[in-house]
Amino acid sequence: MSKIGRFLLGAIMGGLFATAIVILLTPAPGTQVRQQISNRIEGIRNDVKMAAENRRKELELELKQLQHPD
């Protein structure tokens, strides 16, 4: 595995570990924490979906321009 791959794996694992520790040590009730996490995940999912749709539109426009150079 390359150095970059090991670094990314370590960063991801560290992030997951830190998230688990924060969830375990948070003073808020579990249901509230789960709702906040759910809301954040939904927001990220919507952002990714919107970015993918925008990129798809850009690529389709670029493809049309390449197919029909007027």
PQR file with spaces between the fields and no chain letter, atoms N, CA, C, O and H, PARSE charges and radii, in Angstrom:
ATOM       1  N    MET     1       0.855   -1.165    0.000 -0.4000 1.5000
ATOM       2  CA   MET     1       0.000    0.000    0.000 -0.0000 2.0000
ATOM       3  C    MET     1       0.908    1.237    0.000  0.5500 1.7000
ATOM       4  O    MET     1       1.924    1.268    0.694 -0.5500 1.4000
ATOM       5  N    SER     2       0.544    2.220   -0.759 -0.4000 1.5000
ATOM       6  CA   SER     2       1.358    3.428   -0.867 -0.0000 2.0000
ATOM       7  C    SER     2       1.260    4.272    0.405  0.5500 1.7000
ATOM       8  O    SER     2       0.391    4.051    1.249 -0.5500 1.4000
ATOM       9  H    SER     2      -0.282    2.195   -1.322  0.4000 1.0000
ATOM      10  N    LYS     3       2.159    5.230    0.522 -0.4000 1.5000
ATOM      11  CA   LYS     3       2.168    6.103    1.694 -0.0000 2.0000
ATOM      12  C    LYS     3       0.871    6.897    1.785  0.5500 1.7000
ATOM      13  O    LYS     3       0.332    7.095    2.874 -0.5500 1.4000
ATOM      14  H    LYS     3       2.865    5.409   -0.163  0.4000 1.0000
ATOM      15  N    ILE     4       0.376    7.348    0.645 -0.4000 1.5000
ATOM      16  CA   ILE     4      -0.861    8.122    0.634 -0.0000 2.0000
ATOM      17  C    ILE     4      -2.035    7.251    1.085  0.5500 1.7000
ATOM      18  O    ILE     4      -2.886    7.696    1.856 -0.5500 1.4000
ATOM      19  H    ILE     4       0.814    7.187   -0.240  0.4000 1.0000
ATOM      20  N    GLY     5      -2.074    6.024    0.604 -0.4000 1.5000
ATOM      21  CA   GLY     5      -3.137    5.102    0.989 -0.0000 2.0000
ATOM      22  C    GLY     5      -3.118    4.817    2.480  0.5500 1.7000
ATOM      23  O    GLY     5      -4.168    4.785    3.121 -0.5500 1.4000
ATOM      24  H    GLY     5      -1.383    5.662   -0.022  0.4000 1.0000
ATOM      25  N    ARG     6      -1.940    4.612    3.033 -0.4000 1.5000
ATOM      26  CA   ARG     6      -1.825    4.372    4.472 -0.0000 2.0000
ATOM      27  C    ARG     6      -2.239    5.605    5.258  0.5500 1.7000
ATOM      28  O    ARG     6      -2.903    5.503    6.289 -0.5500 1.4000
ATOM      29  H    ARG     6      -1.087    4.639    2.513  0.4000 1.0000
ATOM      30  N    PHE     7      -1.838    6.780    4.759 -0.4000 1.5000
ATOM      31  CA   PHE     7      -2.225    8.020    5.435 -0.0000 2.0000
ATOM      32  C    PHE     7      -3.736    8.178    5.443  0.5500 1.7000
ATOM      33  O    PHE     7      -4.326    8.478    6.481 -0.5500 1.4000
ATOM      34  H    PHE     7      -1.299    6.864    3.921  0.4000 1.0000
ATOM      35  N    LEU     8      -4.372    7.976    4.280 -0.4000 1.5000
ATOM      36  CA   LEU     8      -5.829    8.119    4.202 -0.0000 2.0000
ATOM      37  C    LEU     8      -6.541    7.116    5.100  0.5500 1.7000
ATOM      38  O    LEU     8      -7.514    7.460    5.770 -0.5500 1.4000
ATOM      39  H    LEU     8      -3.893    7.732    3.437  0.4000 1.0000
ATOM      40  N    LEU     9      -6.062    5.888    5.113 -0.4000 1.5000
ATOM      41  CA   LEU     9      -6.649    4.871    5.974 -0.0000 2.0000
ATOM      42  C    LEU     9      -6.525    5.284    7.439  0.5500 1.7000
ATOM      43  O    LEU     9      -7.477    5.153    8.209 -0.5500 1.4000
ATOM      44  H    LEU     9      -5.271    5.609    4.568  0.4000 1.0000
ATOM      45  N    GLY    10      -5.355    5.779    7.818 -0.4000 1.5000
ATOM      46  CA   GLY    10      -5.151    6.234    9.188 -0.0000 2.0000
ATOM      47  C    GLY    10      -6.032    7.415    9.537  0.5500 1.7000
ATOM      48  O    GLY    10      -6.570    7.483   10.642 -0.5500 1.4000
ATOM      49  H    GLY    10      -4.582    5.885    7.193  0.4000 1.0000
ATOM      50  N    ALA    11      -6.187    8.347    8.609 -0.4000 1.5000
ATOM      51  CA   ALA    11      -7.031    9.516    8.851 -0.0000 2.0000
ATOM      52  C    ALA    11      -8.491    9.101    9.023  0.5500 1.7000
ATOM      53  O    ALA    11      -9.183    9.609    9.905 -0.5500 1.4000
ATOM      54  H    ALA    11      -5.750    8.292    7.712  0.4000 1.0000
ATOM      55  N    ILE    12      -8.948    8.196    8.198 -0.4000 1.5000
ATOM      56  CA   ILE    12     -10.334    7.724    8.294 -0.0000 2.0000
ATOM      57  C    ILE    12     -10.553    6.978    9.601  0.5500 1.7000
ATOM      58  O    ILE    12     -11.541    7.207   10.299 -0.5500 1.4000
ATOM      59  H    ILE    12      -8.386    7.784    7.482  0.4000 1.0000
ATOM      60  N    MET    13      -9.634    6.093    9.926 -0.4000 1.5000
ATOM      61  CA   MET    13      -9.760    5.336   11.164 -0.0000 2.0000
ATOM      62  C    MET    13      -9.710    6.273   12.380  0.5500 1.7000
ATOM      63  O    MET    13     -10.469    6.089   13.332 -0.5500 1.4000
ATOM      64  H    MET    13      -8.832    5.907    9.359  0.4000 1.0000
ATOM      65  N    GLY    14      -8.834    7.261   12.352 -0.4000 1.5000
ATOM      66  CA   GLY    14      -8.754    8.224   13.441 -0.0000 2.0000
ATOM      67  C    GLY    14     -10.037    9.020   13.582  0.5500 1.7000
ATOM      68  O    GLY    14     -10.497    9.279   14.694 -0.5500 1.4000
ATOM      69  H    GLY    14      -8.218    7.410   11.579  0.4000 1.0000
ATOM      70  N    GLY    15     -10.616    9.411   12.446 -0.4000 1.5000
ATOM      71  CA   GLY    15     -11.879   10.140   12.471 -0.0000 2.0000
ATOM      72  C    GLY    15     -13.003    9.305   13.058  0.5500 1.7000
ATOM      73  O    GLY    15     -13.804    9.803   13.849 -0.5500 1.4000
ATOM      74  H    GLY    15     -10.242    9.201   11.543  0.4000 1.0000
ATOM      75  N    LEU    16     -13.063    8.040   12.673 -0.4000 1.5000
ATOM      76  CA   LEU    16     -14.100    7.159   13.214 -0.0000 2.0000
ATOM      77  C    LEU    16     -13.909    6.947   14.716  0.5500 1.7000
ATOM      78  O    LEU    16     -14.877    6.945   15.477 -0.5500 1.4000
ATOM      79  H    LEU    16     -12.413    7.636   12.030  0.4000 1.0000
ATOM      80  N    PHE    17     -12.672    6.771   15.131 -0.4000 1.5000
ATOM      81  CA   PHE    17     -12.376    6.591   16.548 -0.0000 2.0000
ATOM      82  C    PHE    17     -12.766    7.838   17.343  0.5500 1.7000
ATOM      83  O    PHE    17     -13.393    7.739   18.398 -0.5500 1.4000
ATOM      84  H    PHE    17     -11.886    6.773   14.513  0.4000 1.0000
ATOM      85  N    ALA    18     -12.392    9.002   16.831 -0.4000 1.5000
ATOM      86  CA   ALA    18     -12.724   10.256   17.508 -0.0000 2.0000
ATOM      87  C    ALA    18     -14.234   10.448   17.588  0.5500 1.7000
ATOM      88  O    ALA    18     -14.750   10.899   18.611 -0.5500 1.4000
ATOM      89  H    ALA    18     -11.883    9.082   15.975  0.4000 1.0000
ATOM      90  N    THR    19     -14.938   10.108   16.520 -0.4000 1.5000
ATOM      91  CA   THR    19     -16.398   10.220   16.516 -0.0000 2.0000
ATOM      92  C    THR    19     -17.014    9.328   17.585  0.5500 1.7000
ATOM      93  O    THR    19     -17.922    9.743   18.305 -0.5500 1.4000
ATOM      94  H    THR    19     -14.518    9.742   15.690  0.4000 1.0000
ATOM      95  N    ALA    20     -16.519    8.109   17.682 -0.4000 1.5000
ATOM      96  CA   ALA    20     -17.043    7.180   18.685 -0.0000 2.0000
ATOM      97  C    ALA    20     -16.806    7.710   20.099  0.5500 1.7000
ATOM      98  O    ALA    20     -17.695    7.622   20.946 -0.5500 1.4000
ATOM      99  H    ALA    20     -15.781    7.771   17.097  0.4000 1.0000
ATOM     100  N    ILE    21     -15.632    8.255   20.360 -0.4000 1.5000
ATOM     101  CA   ILE    21     -15.312    8.790   21.680 -0.0000 2.0000
ATOM     102  C    ILE    21     -16.224    9.974   22.011  0.5500 1.7000
ATOM     103  O    ILE    21     -16.742   10.074   23.123 -0.5500 1.4000
ATOM     104  H    ILE    21     -14.910    8.327   19.672  0.4000 1.0000
ATOM     105  N    VAL    22     -16.414   10.865   21.040 -0.4000 1.5000
ATOM     106  CA   VAL    22     -17.268   12.034   21.269 -0.0000 2.0000
ATOM     107  C    VAL    22     -18.698   11.600   21.562  0.5500 1.7000
ATOM     108  O    VAL    22     -19.338   12.141   22.464 -0.5500 1.4000
ATOM     109  H    VAL    22     -15.993   10.784   20.137  0.4000 1.0000
ATOM     110  N    ILE    23     -19.195   10.645   20.818 -0.4000 1.5000
ATOM     111  CA   ILE    23     -20.565   10.174   21.041 -0.0000 2.0000
ATOM     112  C    ILE    23     -20.703    9.555   22.432  0.5500 1.7000
ATOM     113  O    ILE    23     -21.713    9.755   23.107 -0.5500 1.4000
ATOM     114  H    ILE    23     -18.676   10.206   20.085  0.4000 1.0000
ATOM     115  N    LEU    24     -19.694    8.808   22.854 -0.4000 1.5000
ATOM     116  CA   LEU    24     -19.757    8.168   24.164 -0.0000 2.0000
ATOM     117  C    LEU    24     -19.657    9.174   25.312  0.5500 1.7000
ATOM     118  O    LEU    24     -20.237    8.954   26.375 -0.5500 1.4000
ATOM     119  H    LEU    24     -18.874    8.645   22.305  0.4000 1.0000
ATOM     120  N    LEU    25     -18.937   10.260   25.109 -0.4000 1.5000
ATOM     121  CA   LEU    25     -18.695   11.211   26.187 -0.0000 2.0000
ATOM     122  C    LEU    25     -19.586   12.448   26.153  0.5500 1.7000
ATOM     123  O    LEU    25     -19.460   13.321   27.012 -0.5500 1.4000
ATOM     124  H    LEU    25     -18.466   10.438   24.245  0.4000 1.0000
ATOM     125  N    THR    26     -20.460   12.533   25.200 -0.4000 1.5000
ATOM     126  CA   THR    26     -21.311   13.717   25.083 -0.0000 2.0000
ATOM     127  C    THR    26     -22.357   13.756   26.202  0.5500 1.7000
ATOM     128  O    THR    26     -22.896   12.718   26.585 -0.5500 1.4000
ATOM     129  H    THR    26     -20.562   11.823   24.502  0.4000 1.0000
ATOM     130  N    PRO    27     -22.642   14.953   26.723 -0.5600 1.5000
ATOM     131  CA   PRO    27     -23.623   15.053   27.798  0.2800 2.0000
ATOM     132  C    PRO    27     -25.081   15.052   27.316  0.5500 1.7000
ATOM     133  O    PRO    27     -25.996   14.956   28.133 -0.5500 1.4000
ATOM     134  N    ALA    28     -25.304   15.156   26.017 -0.4000 1.5000
ATOM     135  CA   ALA    28     -26.665   15.187   25.476 -0.0000 2.0000
ATOM     136  C    ALA    28     -27.271   13.777   25.503  0.5500 1.7000
ATOM     137  O    ALA    28     -26.541   12.786   25.468 -0.5500 1.4000
ATOM     138  H    ALA    28     -24.560   15.234   25.353  0.4000 1.0000
ATOM     139  N    PRO    29     -28.600   13.691   25.566 -0.5600 1.5000
ATOM     140  CA   PRO    29     -29.259   12.381   25.524  0.2800 2.0000
ATOM     141  C    PRO    29     -28.989   11.668   24.187  0.5500 1.7000
ATOM     142  O    PRO    29     -28.777   12.308   23.157 -0.5500 1.4000
ATOM     143  N    GLY    30     -29.002   10.358   24.232 -0.4000 1.5000
ATOM     144  CA   GLY    30     -28.702    9.555   23.048 -0.0000 2.0000
ATOM     145  C    GLY    30     -29.629    9.838   21.885  0.5500 1.7000
ATOM     146  O    GLY    30     -29.188    9.890   20.737 -0.5500 1.4000
ATOM     147  H    GLY    30     -29.174    9.838   25.068  0.4000 1.0000
ATOM     148  N    THR    31     -30.908   10.020   22.168 -0.4000 1.5000
ATOM     149  CA   THR    31     -31.855   10.263   21.071 -0.0000 2.0000
ATOM     150  C    THR    31     -31.552   11.592   20.384  0.5500 1.7000
ATOM     151  O    THR    31     -31.669   11.706   19.163 -0.5500 1.4000
ATOM     152  H    THR    31     -31.267    9.977   23.100  0.4000 1.0000
ATOM     153  N    GLN    32     -31.169   12.587   21.161 -0.4000 1.5000
ATOM     154  CA   GLN    32     -30.835   13.897   20.586 -0.0000 2.0000
ATOM     155  C    GLN    32     -29.575   13.800   19.736  0.5500 1.7000
ATOM     156  O    GLN    32     -29.514   14.380   18.652 -0.5500 1.4000
ATOM     157  H    GLN    32     -31.074   12.495   22.153  0.4000 1.0000
ATOM     158  N    VAL    33     -28.567   13.071   20.217 -0.4000 1.5000
ATOM     159  CA   VAL    33     -27.319   12.902   19.468 -0.0000 2.0000
ATOM     160  C    VAL    33     -27.589   12.160   18.164  0.5500 1.7000
ATOM     161  O    VAL    33     -27.085   12.545   17.109 -0.5500 1.4000
ATOM     162  H    VAL    33     -28.616   12.599   21.097  0.4000 1.0000
ATOM     163  N    ARG    34     -28.382   11.100   18.237 -0.4000 1.5000
ATOM     164  CA   ARG    34     -28.701   10.339   17.015 -0.0000 2.0000
ATOM     165  C    ARG    34     -29.446   11.210   16.006  0.5500 1.7000
ATOM     166  O    ARG    34     -29.203   11.109   14.803 -0.5500 1.4000
ATOM     167  H    ARG    34     -28.792   10.787   19.094  0.4000 1.0000
ATOM     168  N    GLN    35     -30.347   12.061   16.485 -0.4000 1.5000
ATOM     169  CA   GLN    35     -31.081   12.956   15.590 -0.0000 2.0000
ATOM     170  C    GLN    35     -30.137   13.962   14.937  0.5500 1.7000
ATOM     171  O    GLN    35     -30.245   14.234   13.741 -0.5500 1.4000
ATOM     172  H    GLN    35     -30.544   12.143   17.461  0.4000 1.0000
ATOM     173  N    GLN    36     -29.213   14.513   15.721 -0.4000 1.5000
ATOM     174  CA   GLN    36     -28.241   15.461   15.164 -0.0000 2.0000
ATOM     175  C    GLN    36     -27.366   14.789   14.113  0.5500 1.7000
ATOM     176  O    GLN    36     -27.103   15.364   13.057 -0.5500 1.4000
ATOM     177  H    GLN    36     -29.125   14.293   16.692  0.4000 1.0000
ATOM     178  N    ILE    37     -26.916   13.575   14.405 -0.4000 1.5000
ATOM     179  CA   ILE    37     -26.094   12.836   13.447 -0.0000 2.0000
ATOM     180  C    ILE    37     -26.895   12.558   12.190  0.5500 1.7000
ATOM     181  O    ILE    37     -26.395   12.717   11.076 -0.5500 1.4000
ATOM     182  H    ILE    37     -27.130   13.108   15.263  0.4000 1.0000
ATOM     183  N    SER    38     -28.138   12.142   12.372 -0.4000 1.5000
ATOM     184  CA   SER    38     -29.005   11.863   11.224 -0.0000 2.0000
ATOM     185  C    SER    38     -29.199   13.111   10.366  0.5500 1.7000
ATOM     186  O    SER    38     -29.155   13.036    9.138 -0.5500 1.4000
ATOM     187  H    SER    38     -28.543   12.012   13.276  0.4000 1.0000
ATOM     188  N    ASN    39     -29.413   14.250   11.009 -0.4000 1.5000
ATOM     189  CA   ASN    39     -29.596   15.503   10.273 -0.0000 2.0000
ATOM     190  C    ASN    39     -28.334   15.880    9.499  0.5500 1.7000
ATOM     191  O    ASN    39     -28.412   16.317    8.351 -0.5500 1.4000
ATOM     192  H    ASN    39     -29.448   14.311   12.007  0.4000 1.0000
ATOM     193  N    ARG    40     -27.187   15.711   10.124 -0.4000 1.5000
ATOM     194  CA   ARG    40     -25.928   16.032    9.445 -0.0000 2.0000
ATOM     195  C    ARG    40     -25.692   15.105    8.255  0.5500 1.7000
ATOM     196  O    ARG    40     -25.280   15.552    7.185 -0.5500 1.4000
ATOM     197  H    ARG    40     -27.124   15.356   11.057  0.4000 1.0000
ATOM     198  N    ILE    41     -25.954   13.824    8.447 -0.4000 1.5000
ATOM     199  CA   ILE    41     -25.778   12.863    7.351 -0.0000 2.0000
ATOM     200  C    ILE    41     -26.713   13.210    6.197  0.5500 1.7000
ATOM     201  O    ILE    41     -26.308   13.170    5.035 -0.5500 1.4000
ATOM     202  H    ILE    41     -26.289   13.461    9.316  0.4000 1.0000
ATOM     203  N    GLU    42     -27.953   13.547    6.512 -0.4000 1.5000
ATOM     204  CA   GLU    42     -28.921   13.919    5.467 -0.0000 2.0000
ATOM     205  C    GLU    42     -28.458   15.172    4.729  0.5500 1.7000
ATOM     206  O    GLU    42     -28.580   15.252    3.507 -0.5500 1.4000
ATOM     207  H    GLU    42     -28.282   13.579    7.456  0.4000 1.0000
ATOM     208  N    GLY    43     -27.926   16.152    5.467 -0.4000 1.5000
ATOM     209  CA   GLY    43     -27.412   17.365    4.832 -0.0000 2.0000
ATOM     210  C    GLY    43     -26.235   17.065    3.910  0.5500 1.7000
ATOM     211  O    GLY    43     -26.158   17.597    2.803 -0.5500 1.4000
ATOM     212  H    GLY    43     -27.827   16.087    6.460  0.4000 1.0000
ATOM     213  N    ILE    44     -25.325   16.219    4.365 -0.4000 1.5000
ATOM     214  CA   ILE    44     -24.173   15.836    3.538 -0.0000 2.0000
ATOM     215  C    ILE    44     -24.650   15.084    2.307  0.5500 1.7000
ATOM     216  O    ILE    44     -24.167   15.324    1.200 -0.5500 1.4000
ATOM     217  H    ILE    44     -25.388   15.787    5.264  0.4000 1.0000
ATOM     218  N    ARG    45     -25.595   14.174    2.497 -0.4000 1.5000
ATOM     219  CA   ARG    45     -26.135   13.396    1.374 -0.0000 2.0000
ATOM     220  C    ARG    45     -26.751   14.329    0.328  0.5500 1.7000
ATOM     221  O    ARG    45     -26.537   14.149   -0.871 -0.5500 1.4000
ATOM     222  H    ARG    45     -25.987   13.979    3.395  0.4000 1.0000
ATOM     223  N    ASN    46     -27.512   15.320    0.782 -0.4000 1.5000
ATOM     224  CA   ASN    46     -28.125   16.276   -0.146 -0.0000 2.0000
ATOM     225  C    ASN    46     -27.072   17.109   -0.867  0.5500 1.7000
ATOM     226  O    ASN    46     -27.197   17.374   -2.062 -0.5500 1.4000
ATOM     227  H    ASN    46     -27.686   15.467    1.755  0.4000 1.0000
ATOM     228  N    ASP    47     -26.028   17.525   -0.134 -0.4000 1.5000
ATOM     229  CA   ASP    47     -24.952   18.298   -0.756 -0.0000 2.0000
ATOM     230  C    ASP    47     -24.235   17.491   -1.838  0.5500 1.7000
ATOM     231  O    ASP    47     -23.951   18.005   -2.919 -0.5500 1.4000
ATOM     232  H    ASP    47     -25.927   17.310    0.837  0.4000 1.0000
ATOM     233  N    VAL    48     -23.947   16.228   -1.539 -0.4000 1.5000
ATOM     234  CA   VAL    48     -23.269   15.365   -2.505 -0.0000 2.0000
ATOM     235  C    VAL    48     -24.160   15.132   -3.718  0.5500 1.7000
ATOM     236  O    VAL    48     -23.691   15.163   -4.856 -0.5500 1.4000
ATOM     237  H    VAL    48     -24.178   15.810   -0.660  0.4000 1.0000
ATOM     238  N    LYS    49     -25.442   14.900   -3.472 -0.4000 1.5000
ATOM     239  CA   LYS    49     -26.384   14.670   -4.570 -0.0000 2.0000
ATOM     240  C    LYS    49     -26.468   15.899   -5.475  0.5500 1.7000
ATOM     241  O    LYS    49     -26.464   15.775   -6.700 -0.5500 1.4000
ATOM     242  H    LYS    49     -25.823   14.875   -2.548  0.4000 1.0000
ATOM     243  N    MET    50     -26.544   17.082   -4.867 -0.4000 1.5000
ATOM     244  CA   MET    50     -26.619   18.312   -5.642 -0.0000 2.0000
ATOM     245  C    MET    50     -25.330   18.545   -6.439  0.5500 1.7000
ATOM     246  O    MET    50     -25.381   18.953   -7.599 -0.5500 1.4000
ATOM     247  H    MET    50     -26.547   17.182   -3.872  0.4000 1.0000
ATOM     248  N    ALA    51     -24.191   18.287   -5.824 -0.4000 1.5000
ATOM     249  CA   ALA    51     -22.917   18.459   -6.517 -0.0000 2.0000
ATOM     250  C    ALA    51     -22.813   17.493   -7.692  0.5500 1.7000
ATOM     251  O    ALA    51     -22.323   17.864   -8.759 -0.5500 1.4000
ATOM     252  H    ALA    51     -24.149   17.955   -4.881  0.4000 1.0000
ATOM     253  N    ALA    52     -23.270   16.261   -7.501 -0.4000 1.5000
ATOM     254  CA   ALA    52     -23.231   15.272   -8.581 -0.0000 2.0000
ATOM     255  C    ALA    52     -24.154   15.685   -9.730  0.5500 1.7000
ATOM     256  O    ALA    52     -23.790   15.548  -10.898 -0.5500 1.4000
ATOM     257  H    ALA    52     -23.667   15.960   -6.635  0.4000 1.0000
ATOM     258  N    GLU    53     -25.331   16.184   -9.406 -0.4000 1.5000
ATOM     259  CA   GLU    53     -26.258   16.630  -10.447 -0.0000 2.0000
ATOM     260  C    GLU    53     -25.680   17.816  -11.222  0.5500 1.7000
ATOM     261  O    GLU    53     -25.782   17.868  -12.448 -0.5500 1.4000
ATOM     262  H    GLU    53     -25.627   16.296   -8.457  0.4000 1.0000
ATOM     263  N    ASN    54     -25.078   18.757  -10.515 -0.4000 1.5000
ATOM     264  CA   ASN    54     -24.465   19.909  -11.180 -0.0000 2.0000
ATOM     265  C    ASN    54     -23.324   19.473  -12.083  0.5500 1.7000
ATOM     266  O    ASN    54     -23.196   19.959  -13.206 -0.5500 1.4000
ATOM     267  H    ASN    54     -24.995   18.714   -9.519  0.4000 1.0000
ATOM     268  N    ARG    55     -22.504   18.567  -11.600 -0.4000 1.5000
ATOM     269  CA   ARG    55     -21.374   18.083  -12.411 -0.0000 2.0000
ATOM     270  C    ARG    55     -21.876   17.340  -13.634  0.5500 1.7000
ATOM     271  O    ARG    55     -21.311   17.473  -14.720 -0.5500 1.4000
ATOM     272  H    ARG    55     -22.609   18.173  -10.687  0.4000 1.0000
ATOM     273  N    ARG    56     -22.944   16.550  -13.463 -0.4000 1.5000
ATOM     274  CA   ARG    56     -23.510   15.819  -14.585 -0.0000 2.0000
ATOM     275  C    ARG    56     -24.007   16.784  -15.661  0.5500 1.7000
ATOM     276  O    ARG    56     -23.786   16.562  -16.851 -0.5500 1.4000
ATOM     277  H    ARG    56     -23.402   16.442  -12.581  0.4000 1.0000
ATOM     278  N    LYS    57     -24.677   17.854  -15.238 -0.4000 1.5000
ATOM     279  CA   LYS    57     -25.161   18.847  -16.197 -0.0000 2.0000
ATOM     280  C    LYS    57     -23.998   19.507  -16.938  0.5500 1.7000
ATOM     281  O    LYS    57     -24.064   19.721  -18.148 -0.5500 1.4000
ATOM     282  H    LYS    57     -24.857   18.035  -14.271  0.4000 1.0000
ATOM     283  N    GLU    58     -22.939   19.825  -16.201 -0.4000 1.5000
ATOM     284  CA   GLU    58     -21.758   20.424  -16.827 -0.0000 2.0000
ATOM     285  C    GLU    58     -21.156   19.485  -17.867  0.5500 1.7000
ATOM     286  O    GLU    58     -20.807   19.909  -18.968 -0.5500 1.4000
ATOM     287  H    GLU    58     -22.885   19.652  -15.218  0.4000 1.0000
ATOM     288  N    LEU    59     -21.037   18.212  -17.511 -0.4000 1.5000
ATOM     289  CA   LEU    59     -20.454   17.242  -18.435 -0.0000 2.0000
ATOM     290  C    LEU    59     -21.342   17.013  -19.655  0.5500 1.7000
ATOM     291  O    LEU    59     -20.838   16.855  -20.767 -0.5500 1.4000
ATOM     292  H    LEU    59     -21.321   17.868  -16.616  0.4000 1.0000
ATOM     293  N    GLU    60     -22.659   16.993  -19.455 -0.4000 1.5000
ATOM     294  CA   GLU    60     -23.570   16.838  -20.588 -0.0000 2.0000
ATOM     295  C    GLU    60     -23.456   18.028  -21.539  0.5500 1.7000
ATOM     296  O    GLU    60     -23.457   17.850  -22.757 -0.5500 1.4000
ATOM     297  H    GLU    60     -23.069   17.121  -18.552  0.4000 1.0000
ATOM     298  N    LEU    61     -23.360   19.225  -20.997 -0.4000 1.5000
ATOM     299  CA   LEU    61     -23.198   20.418  -21.824 -0.0000 2.0000
ATOM     300  C    LEU    61     -21.873   20.362  -22.592  0.5500 1.7000
ATOM     301  O    LEU    61     -21.817   20.686  -23.778 -0.5500 1.4000
ATOM     302  H    LEU    61     -23.360   19.369  -20.008  0.4000 1.0000
ATOM     303  N    GLU    62     -20.829   19.953  -21.909 -0.4000 1.5000
ATOM     304  CA   GLU    62     -19.523   19.840  -22.563 -0.0000 2.0000
ATOM     305  C    GLU    62     -19.565   18.792  -23.669  0.5500 1.7000
ATOM     306  O    GLU    62     -18.976   18.989  -24.732 -0.5500 1.4000
ATOM     307  H    GLU    62     -20.875   19.690  -20.945  0.4000 1.0000
ATOM     308  N    LEU    63     -20.254   17.685  -23.428 -0.4000 1.5000
ATOM     309  CA   LEU    63     -20.378   16.641  -24.443 -0.0000 2.0000
ATOM     310  C    LEU    63     -21.136   17.157  -25.659  0.5500 1.7000
ATOM     311  O    LEU    63     -20.745   16.883  -26.794 -0.5500 1.4000
ATOM     312  H    LEU    63     -20.732   17.526  -22.564  0.4000 1.0000
ATOM     313  N    LYS    64     -22.218   17.901  -25.435 -0.4000 1.5000
ATOM     314  CA   LYS    64     -22.975   18.472  -26.558 -0.0000 2.0000
ATOM     315  C    LYS    64     -22.091   19.406  -27.372  0.5500 1.7000
ATOM     316  O    LYS    64     -22.135   19.401  -28.603 -0.5500 1.4000
ATOM     317  H    LYS    64     -22.536   18.123  -24.513  0.4000 1.0000
ATOM     318  N    GLN    65     -21.290   20.205  -26.679 -0.4000 1.5000
ATOM     319  CA   GLN    65     -20.412   21.146  -27.378 -0.0000 2.0000
ATOM     320  C    GLN    65     -19.359   20.411  -28.183  0.5500 1.7000
ATOM     321  O    GLN    65     -18.985   20.863  -29.265 -0.5500 1.4000
ATOM     322  H    GLN    65     -21.254   20.209  -25.680  0.4000 1.0000
ATOM     323  N    LEU    66     -18.880   19.299  -27.681 -0.4000 1.5000
ATOM     324  CA   LEU    66     -17.884   18.519  -28.419 -0.0000 2.0000
ATOM     325  C    LEU    66     -18.504   17.789  -29.605  0.5500 1.7000
ATOM     326  O    LEU    66     -17.852   17.619  -30.635 -0.5500 1.4000
ATOM     327  H    LEU    66     -19.184   18.932  -26.802  0.4000 1.0000
ATOM     328  N    GLN    67     -19.747   17.358  -29.471 -0.4000 1.5000
ATOM     329  CA   GLN    67     -20.417   16.624  -30.535 -0.0000 2.0000
ATOM     330  C    GLN    67     -20.866   17.564  -31.662  0.5500 1.7000
ATOM     331  O    GLN    67     -20.857   17.187  -32.834 -0.5500 1.4000
ATOM     332  H    GLN    67     -20.276   17.496  -28.633  0.4000 1.0000
ATOM     333  N    HIS    68     -21.253   18.773  -31.299 -0.4000 1.5000
ATOM     334  CA   HIS    68     -21.771   19.713  -32.287 -0.0000 2.0000
ATOM     335  C    HIS    68     -21.043   21.050  -32.147  0.5500 1.7000
ATOM     336  O    HIS    68     -21.612   22.011  -31.630 -0.5500 1.4000
ATOM     337  H    HIS    68     -21.261   19.079  -30.347  0.4000 1.0000
ATOM     338  N    PRO    69     -19.816   21.117  -32.594 -0.5600 1.5000
ATOM     339  CA   PRO    69     -19.089   22.406  -32.483  0.2800 2.0000
ATOM     340  C    PRO    69     -19.608   23.411  -33.503  0.5500 1.7000
ATOM     341  O    PRO    69     -19.262   23.339  -34.682 -0.5500 1.4000
ATOM     342  N    ASP    70     -20.419   24.325  -33.062 -0.4000 1.5000
ATOM     343  CA   ASP    70     -20.991   25.332  -33.977 -0.0000 2.0000
ATOM     344  C    ASP    70     -20.289   26.649  -33.845  0.5500 1.7000
ATOM     345  O    ASP    70     -20.637   27.606  -34.535 -0.5500 1.4000
ATOM     346  H    ASP    70     -20.699   24.384  -32.104  0.4000 1.0000
